[in-house]
Amino acid sequence: MAGPAGFLSRHVLDAPGRFMHRHLPSGLFARSALIIIVPMLLLQIVVAFVFMERHWQLVTRRLSEAMTRDIATIIDLVETFPDDAIDEEIVRVARVRMDLSVSIEDHTELPPPRPRPFFSILDDILANEINRQIRRPFWIDTVGNSNLVEIRIQLDDRVVRVLARRSQTYASNTHIFLVWMAGSSIVLLVIAILFLRGQIRPILTLARAAESFGKGQKLSEPFRPRGAVEIRKAGHAFILMRERIERQMEQRTAMLAGVSHDLRTILTRFRLQLALAGDMPELAGMDKDVDDMQSMLEGYMAFARNEAEEDVGTLNLRSLFDKLKADCALVDLQLEWTLSGDETVSVRPNAFTRLMNNLIANSQRYADKIRIEAVHSARWLTVIVDDDGPGIPAESREDVFKPFFRLDEARNLDTSGTGLGLAIARDVARSHGGDITLDDSPLGGLRALVRLPA
């Protein structure tokens, strides 16, 4: 038995999984795209960091070091030969040999310090090199002119002013590498996503085909397995499964159609013999038995057929509920209904009407009041049927959906029933991709919950 420490460790280990389940997309395409994008993004971040940290700073440091060394040489010459004529020669040599614009200003001071930019490698590296090599008060401006860097060094009574190109002190073309890296990554991502869509499209087609078959709908185009080998295998397996199911349904319908034909012939002879016998009181029970057999035979056929040949169409729920209310009024039964959302639903109209008729007929036998609540949202159609009858015990609520199941003192079957009403209703609901469940009703009886995908 695990203690608190084991429970806490499992909770901590499961936390990342729960976070990813809640926040990551649920679609296969989005998750596959993340599998491609996230590693590439992390790789770019690592490469950019290493490049910025190693290459960019190294190149900038060496350029700044060389520039500071030239400036230190100029300052040494100015201090060694304090002559105006020599100063002009120093300025000329700096311009010709060092590609620097140098001016020597007498009796001046450094301007006030400029605010340093938030992110500038050049300011930090250049300032460190001046402090290390020259060790004199200085002033630098790397923000003003985008093409030049201005450096001023304070001597005893003079200021040496140096203007240098930014490219002499700073690796200014580094952004080209980043642009090429980001651009090539975008191109590769576009190509990868195009290929990914081509691989996922067959999976989505297979999912739509399976969903349509589960709802009993027909595809606008016949399903053909495509894509990778594994996806084609799954597609062929789905086709074989669909063919086996359709073949079994056809065989069942054909077998019961033949049985129905033979039994109807016998029942017709019974009716004819009873009609020829005349009105005899002792034959009244036999006549009722023939009617019951006819009703049971039609119920069996309806269960076997389950409206399988019917195509999906539109059904007006308002009209259906009004008809059910009128039918209940004929037997002095109160029925109320409410509808939220669109009143038109895409179902197999006859099959869904049979489903509702079976549920209402099941309530009619034992209830005095029936209430229907229907909610049609963008994804689901939910219909709740409540009544005030005796209800069904919780342990028997799944059994009543079994064909021919008889429950003593039950509400779903009387002496004239076939025991197929709820079985047919659930079969219709599941053929639409939904289901029916039973529960306790707020009215005191039974609640039937029908939930179908819209």
C-alpha positions in Angstrom: 0.0 0.0 0.0 1.6 3.2 -1.1 2.2 5.9 1.5 2.0 9.7 1.2 5.4 9.9 -0.3 4.5 7.5 -3.1 1.2 9.4 -3.8 3.1 12.7 -3.9 5.7 11.4 -6.3 3.0 10.0 -8.6 1.2 13.3 -8.4 4.4 15.2 -9.3 5.2 12.9 -12.2 1.7 13.1 -13.6 1.6 16.9 -13.4 3.4 17.5 -16.8 1.2 15.0 -18.5 -2.0 16.7 -17.2 -0.6 20.1 -18.2 0.2 18.9 -21.7 -3.2 17.2 -22.0 -5.0 20.4 -21.1 -3.0 22.9 -23.1 -1.6 21.1 -26.1 -3.9 20.8 -29.2 -5.8 17.6 -29.6 -5.7 17.3 -33.3 -3.3 15.0 -35.1 -2.1 17.7 -37.6 -1.5 20.3 -34.8 0.4 17.8 -32.7 2.5 16.6 -35.6 3.3 20.2 -36.5 4.4 20.8 -33.0 6.7 17.8 -33.2 8.4 19.5 -36.1 8.3 23.1 -35.0 9.4 22.8 -31.3 12.7 20.9 -32.0 13.5 23.3 -34.8 12.7 26.3 -32.7 14.8 25.0 -29.8 17.7 24.3 -32.2 17.6 27.8 -33.5 17.5 29.3 -30.1 20.6 27.2 -29.0 22.5 28.0 -32.3 21.6 31.7 -32.0 22.7 31.8 -28.3 26.0 30.0 -29.1 26.6 32.2 -32.1 25.9 35.4 -30.2 27.9 34.3 -27.2 30.9 32.9 -29.0 31.2 34.2 -32.5 29.6 37.6 -32.3 31.2 38.6 -29.1 34.6 37.2 -30.1 34.7 39.1 -33.4 33.5 42.3 -31.8 36.1 42.0 -29.0 38.9 41.5 -31.5 37.8 44.4 -33.7 37.4 46.6 -30.6 40.8 45.5 -29.3 42.5 46.3 -32.6 40.8 49.7 -32.8 41.7 50.5 -29.2 45.3 49.5 -29.9 45.4 52.0 -32.8 44.0 54.8 -30.7 46.5 54.0 -27.9 49.3 54.3 -30.5 48.0 57.7 -31.6 47.8 58.9 -28.0 51.4 57.7 -27.4 52.6 59.7 -30.4 50.7 62.8 -29.3 52.2 62.7 -25.8 55.7 61.8 -27.0 55.8 64.6 -29.7 53.9 67.6 -28.3 54.2 69.8 -31.4 51.4 71.2 -33.6 53.3 70.2 -36.8 53.7 66.7 -35.5 50.0 66.6 -34.6 49.1 67.3 -38.2 51.4 64.5 -39.3 49.8 62.1 -36.8 46.3 63.0 -38.0 47.5 62.3 -41.6 49.0 59.0 -40.8 45.9 58.0 -38.8 43.7 58.9 -41.8 45.9 57.2 -44.4 47.3 54.1 -42.5 44.6 53.4 -39.9 41.5 54.8 -41.7 40.6 56.9 -38.7 39.5 60.5 -38.6 41.4 62.1 -35.7 41.3 65.6 -34.3 43.2 67.0 -31.4 41.3 69.7 -29.5 43.1 72.0 -27.0 41.7 73.2 -23.8 38.5 71.2 -24.0 36.8 68.6 -21.7 34.7 65.5 -22.3 31.0 66.1 -22.8 28.6 64.6 -20.2 28.1 60.9 -20.4 25.4 59.6 -22.7 22.7 57.2 -21.6 23.8 53.7 -22.5 21.5 51.6 -24.7 19.6 48.8 -23.1 21.3 46.1 -25.3 24.7 46.9 -26.8 27.6 44.5 -26.9 29.7 47.2 -28.6 29.4 49.7 -25.7 30.5 47.1 -23.1 33.3 45.5 -25.1 34.8 48.8 -26.4 34.6 50.4 -22.9 36.4 47.5 -21.4 39.2 47.6 -24.0 39.7 51.4 -23.5 39.9 50.9 -19.8 42.4 48.0 -20.2 44.7 49.6 -22.8 44.5 53.4 -22.4 43.4 53.8 -18.8 42.3 57.5 -19.3 38.9 59.2 -19.0 36.9 58.6 -22.2 33.6 59.2 -23.9 32.0 57.1 -26.6 29.0 57.4 -28.8 27.7 54.3 -30.6 24.1 55.5 -30.8 24.1 58.7 -32.8 25.3 58.1 -36.3 24.6 54.6 -37.4 27.7 54.4 -39.6 30.3 56.0 -37.3 31.5 55.5 -33.8 32.9 58.5 -31.9 35.6 58.1 -29.2 37.0 60.9 -27.1 40.0 60.4 -24.8 40.9 63.0 -22.2 44.6 63.9 -22.0 46.1 66.4 -19.6 44.9 69.6 -21.3 43.7 68.2 -24.6 41.1 65.8 -26.0 41.8 63.4 -28.8 38.6 62.9 -30.8 38.5 59.8 -33.1 35.8 58.9 -35.6 35.8 55.4 -36.9 33.5 53.3 -39.1 31.2 51.0 -37.1 32.4 48.0 -39.1 35.9 48.6 -37.7 34.8 48.0 -34.1 31.6 45.9 -34.5 30.6 42.7 -36.3 27.7 44.6 -38.0 26.8 42.0 -40.6 25.9 39.3 -38.1 22.2 39.8 -38.6 22.6 38.3 -42.1 23.3 35.0 -40.5 20.2 35.2 -38.3 18.1 36.3 -41.3 19.3 33.3 -43.3 18.8 30.9 -40.5 15.2 32.1 -39.8 14.4 32.3 -43.5 15.7 28.8 -44.3 13.8 27.5 -41.3 10.5 29.0 -42.5 11.0 27.5 -45.9 11.8 24.1 -44.4 8.7 24.4 -42.1 6.4 25.2 -45.1 7.8 22.1 -47.0 7.4 19.9 -43.9 3.9 21.1 -43.3 2.9 20.4 -46.9 4.2 16.9 -46.7 2.6 16.4 -43.3 -0.8 17.4 -44.6 -0.4 14.9 -47.3 0.3 12.2 -44.8 -2.5 13.2 -42.4 -5.2 13.6 -45.0 -5.7 9.8 -45.6 -6.1 9.4 -41.8 -8.8 12.1 -41.7 -10.5 10.5 -44.7 -10.5 7.1 -42.9 -11.9 8.7 -39.7 -14.7 10.3 -41.7 -15.5 7.1 -43.5 -15.7 5.2 -40.1 -17.8 7.9 -38.5 -20.2 8.0 -41.5 -20.5 4.2 -41.4 -21.2 4.3 -37.7 -24.0 6.8 -38.2 -25.4 4.8 -41.2 -24.6 7.6 -43.6 -23.3 7.3 -47.1 -20.1 9.1 -48.3 -20.4 11.4 -51.3 -17.4 9.7 -52.7 -16.4 6.0 -52.3 -13.6 5.5 -49.7 -10.2 4.4 -51.2 -7.2 3.7 -49.0 -4.4 6.1 -49.5 -1.2 7.3 -47.8 1.5 5.3 -46.1 1.6 1.5 -46.0 0.2 1.4 -42.4 -2.6 3.7 -43.2 -3.5 1.7 -46.4 -3.6 -1.4 -44.3 -6.0 0.2 -41.8 -8.1 1.4 -44.7 -8.3 -2.1 -46.3 -9.1 -3.6 -42.8 -12.0 -1.1 -42.5 -13.4 -1.9 -45.9 -13.3 -5.7 -45.1 -15.0 -5.0 -41.7 -17.7 -2.9 -43.4 -18.4 -5.5 -46.0 -18.7 -8.2 -43.4 -21.1 -6.2 -41.3 -23.2 -5.2 -44.4 -23.2 -8.8 -45.5 -24.4 -10.0 -42.1 -27.1 -7.4 -42.0 -28.3 -8.4 -45.5 -28.3 -12.1 -44.6 -30.3 -11.4 -41.4 -32.8 -9.2 -43.2 -33.2 -11.8 -46.0 -33.6 -14.7 -43.6 -36.3 -12.9 -41.5 -38.0 -11.7 -44.7 -38.4 -15.3 -45.8 -39.6 -16.4 -42.4 -42.0 -13.5 -42.3 -43.4 -14.4 -45.7 -43.9 -18.1 -44.7 -45.5 -17.1 -41.4 -47.8 -14.5 -43.0 -49.1 -17.2 -45.3 -49.9 -19.4 -42.4 -51.5 -16.5 -40.5 -53.6 -15.6 -43.5 -55.0 -19.2 -43.6 -55.8 -19.0 -39.9 -57.7 -15.7 -40.5 -59.6 -17.3 -43.4 -60.5 -20.3 -41.4 -61.7 -18.2 -38.5 -63.7 -16.0 -40.8 -65.4 -19.1 -42.4 -66.1 -20.5 -38.9 -68.3 -17.5 -38.1 -68.9 -15.6 -34.9 -68.2 -18.3 -32.3 -67.4 -17.2 -28.7 -65.0 -20.1 -28.3 -62.9 -18.8 -31.2 -62.5 -15.2 -29.9 -59.3 -16.1 -28.0 -57.8 -17.7 -31.1 -58.6 -14.6 -33.2 -56.7 -12.4 -30.6 -53.8 -14.8 -30.7 -53.6 -14.4 -34.4 -53.5 -10.6 -34.0 -50.8 -10.9 -31.4 -48.7 -13.1 -33.7 -49.1 -10.6 -36.5 -48.0 -7.8 -34.2 -45.0 -9.8 -33.0 -44.0 -10.7 -36.6 -44.0 -7.0 -37.6 -41.9 -6.2 -34.5 -39.4 -8.9 -35.4 -39.1 -7.5 -38.9 -38.7 -4.0 -37.7 -35.9 -5.0 -35.4 -34.1 -7.0 -38.1 -34.5 -4.4 -40.7 -34.0 -1.3 -38.5 -34.7 0.9 -41.4 -31.2 0.0 -42.8 -32.2 0.9 -46.3 -33.3 4.5 -45.4 -31.1 7.4 -46.3 -30.3 10.3 -44.1 -32.7 13.2 -44.4 -34.1 16.1 -42.4 -36.7 15.9 -39.7 -38.7 18.7 -38.0 -38.6 18.0 -34.3 -41.5 20.4 -33.6 -43.8 18.6 -36.0 -42.7 15.2 -34.5 -43.3 16.3 -30.9 -46.7 17.9 -31.8 -47.8 14.5 -33.4 -46.6 12.6 -30.3 -48.6 15.0 -28.1 -51.7 14.6 -30.2 -51.4 10.8 -30.1 -51.1 10.9 -26.3 -54.1 13.1 -26.1 -56.2 10.4 -27.8 -55.6 8.1 -24.8 -56.0 10.9 -22.2 -52.3 11.1 -21.5 -50.6 14.5 -20.7 -47.4 15.2 -22.7 -45.4 18.4 -22.5 -42.3 19.2 -24.6 -39.7 21.9 -24.9 -37.1 22.5 -27.7 -33.9 24.5 -27.6 -31.9 25.2 -30.7 -32.6 24.4 -34.3 -35.8 22.4 -34.8 -34.5 20.7 -38.0 -32.2 17.7 -37.5 -30.3 15.5 -40.0 -31.3 11.9 -39.2 -33.0 8.9 -40.8 -36.5 10.3 -40.4 -38.5 7.0 -40.2 -36.0 5.4 -37.9 -35.8 8.3 -35.5 -39.6 8.6 -35.5 -39.8 4.9 -34.6 -37.3 5.5 -31.8 -39.4 8.3 -30.3 -42.7 6.3 -30.8 -41.2 3.3 -29.0 -40.0 5.5 -26.0 -43.4 7.2 -25.7 -45.3 3.9 -26.1 -43.2 2.4 -23.3 -44.2 5.3 -21.1 -47.9 5.3 -22.1 -48.6 1.9 -20.6 -47.8 2.9 -17.0 -47.5 6.7 -16.8 -50.0 9.5 -16.6 -47.6 12.3 -17.5 -44.7 12.5 -20.0 -42.3 15.4 -20.5 -39.9 15.8 -23.4 -36.9 18.1 -23.3 -34.8 18.4 -26.5 -31.6 20.4 -26.9 -30.1 20.7 -30.4 -26.6 22.2 -30.3 -23.9 22.5 -32.9 -22.5 19.0 -32.0 -25.2 17.0 -30.3 -28.9 16.4 -30.3 -30.1 15.5 -26.7 -33.7 14.3 -26.1 -34.8 13.6 -22.5 -38.1 11.7 -22.0 -39.4 11.8 -18.3 -42.5 10.1 -17.0 -44.2 9.6 -13.6 -44.6 5.8 -13.9 -43.3 3.1 -11.6 -39.8 3.1 -13.2 -37.4 0.2 -13.7 -35.0 -1.1 -11.1 -31.4 0.1 -11.7 -30.1 -3.5 -11.9 -32.5 -4.2 -14.8 -32.1 -1.1 -16.9 -29.5 -2.6 -19.3 -31.4 -5.9 -19.5 -34.6 -4.2 -20.9 -32.6 -3.3 -24.0 -32.0 -6.9 -24.8 -34.2 -8.4 -27.6 -37.2 -10.4 -26.3 -36.3 -9.7 -22.7 -39.3 -10.1 -20.4 -39.3 -8.5 -17.0 -42.0 -9.6 -14.6 -44.2 -6.6 -13.5 -42.2 -4.5 -15.9 -43.2 -1.3 -17.6 -41.6 -2.0 -20.9 -43.7 -5.0 -21.9 -47.3 -6.1 -21.4 -49.3 -9.1 -22.7 -49.6 -7.5 -26.2 -46.0 -6.4 -26.5 -43.1 -8.1 -28.3 -40.2 -7.1 -26.0 -38.5 -5.3 -28.8 -39.5 -1.7 -28.3 -36.5 -0.5 -26.3 -34.1 -2.8 -28.2 -35.2 -1.2 -31.5 -34.9 2.3 -30.0 -31.3 1.7 -28.8 -30.4 0.0 -32.1 -31.7 3.1 -34.0 -29.7 5.4 -31.7 -26.5 3.5 -32.1 -26.9 3.3 -35.8 -26.9 7.1 -35.8 -23.6 7.1 -33.7 -25.4 7.8 -30.4 -27.0 5.8 -27.5 -29.9 5.6 -25.1 -29.5 5.4 -21.3 -32.0 5.0 -18.5 -32.1 6.8 -15.2 -34.4 8.0 -12.5 -36.8 10.8 -13.5 -37.5 14.0 -11.5 -41.2 13.2 -12.0 -40.7 10.0 -10.0 -40.6 7.5 -12.9 -38.1 6.7 -15.6 -35.9 9.0 -17.6 -34.7 8.0 -21.1 -31.8 10.0 -22.3 -31.2 10.0 -26.1 -27.9 11.5 -27.3 -27.1 11.6 -31.0 -24.3 13.5 -32.9 -25.8 16.4 -34.8 
